[in-house]
Amino acid sequence: MNAALIPTHPNRPLVGIRAIERLLLRHAFAPKPETKLMVAVICQGMADAVSVDDYVRRRAIRFLKGHNLERIADLIGLHPEFVRQVARQAHYLPPIVPSFHKKSKRKSGAK
């Protein structure tokens, strides 16, 4: 069977965290020690997002989807949506599932 056709486990990342770290450092504003520290914090959040411990996993996902990631990414010149997209594509974050809620088609001015 072709290896490309074998489905991967949904919680198993496609890329190692070191590769993600190198990618983020390449896109960061300046290669300073503080930048490396902030990228390491982001990468630890990604690694924790696939943890077997439910509490750690939920907190890491909340971090990656929340405002704290935006603050850290902004300090080092990374766009937070870029970081989230990398995490989703590497399967560290679950994909965004579109909502199929029906919108009410209420006409304006109608009673």
C-alpha positions, 0 to 999 in steps of 0.5 A: 500500500502506498504510504501517502494513502495511509491516514495518520492519527489525528493527534500525531503531528506531521512535522517535528517541533524542531522543524517548526522552531527553525521555520518560526525563527526564520520568519521572526523579526530579529535573531536575538536570544529573546526571540529564540526564547519566545519561539521556544515558548510558542513551540512548547505550546504546540508540543503541549497541544498534542499531549496525552494529558487532557489538562495540558492539551486544553491549556495549550490549545487555549494559548495557541488560539488566544490573545497571549499568542498574539502578544508574544508573536507581535513582540518578535514580528510574527503574525499570529495567524501565520503561527496558527496556520503552521500549527494547523498544517502540521497537525499541532492544532485541530483544523477549523471546522466551518459552521453550517448554521442557517442564517435567518432571512428576515427582510428589513422593514417587514413585520 
